[in-house]
C-alpha cells in the first residue's frame, strides 16, 4: 500500500510541468509588513466583503488601505471565510471574538500569543483575561504556571535520589575486593554470554567478537530474526525518504503552499 501511494505521488508530481514559482514562499512572508515588495495583479477585495478561499485563491492578495487586515469568521461553520476589516480591536472582535488582536505586520486578526491563555482581552494587545486550567493571570496580563512549587519539590526529590545513586555507585567502586575468585568467574560468565563470531574451522583459539562495522542487514549476528528486524528498519527509512521526496516534488509542481500546511 505504501509503495503504491509513493508511486502515485511521484507520478502525479512528474506528470505536471514545473511552473514559475514566486521568489518567496508564503511561509517567508510571515512577520513581514503587508506592504511587502511581493505584489499581485489581482483586484484587491473590498472592505467587509466575505469570501471563502481555497487552494486556487491568490495567497499574496492584500486588503485595501482602508481595511488592511484579514479576519477569519470561524463562528459561521464555514472554513476559510475571510473579510477585510479595519486594524482595530473592535473590528477584529466583531468578526471573531477569539482573535481580537489586529496584527498589521502580518495583515491578519489573531489571538493573543500567550502560552496557557484561554481567553484574550479585547484591548487588541497580547494580554490574557482568563488562563487555562493550571495557570493564573499575572499583573501584566500573562499566564504563569500555578503548580511551579510542586514542580520544584519534584525536581528536588529527584535530585536527592540522583545524589544517593551516585554515592552508592562510588561506595561500591571504592570497596576492596574480598572475593577475587568469584569476581573472575563472574567476568568469565559475562564474556561467554556475549555474541561472538563462529569459530574458524581447525582453529584452536577462542571465538572473536563481531567488529563494529558488521553489516546487520546481511549478517545473521544473533539469528535470522535480528537480521529481518534491521532489514525492516532500513525499509522504513527508505520509505520515509521516498514519501518526503514525493511530497517535495508535488509541492514544487502543484503549489508551494503544500510545504507549509499544518505549520
Order of alpha helices (4+ residues) and beta strands (2+ residues): alpha-beta-beta-beta-alpha-beta-beta-beta-beta-beta-beta-alpha-alpha-alpha
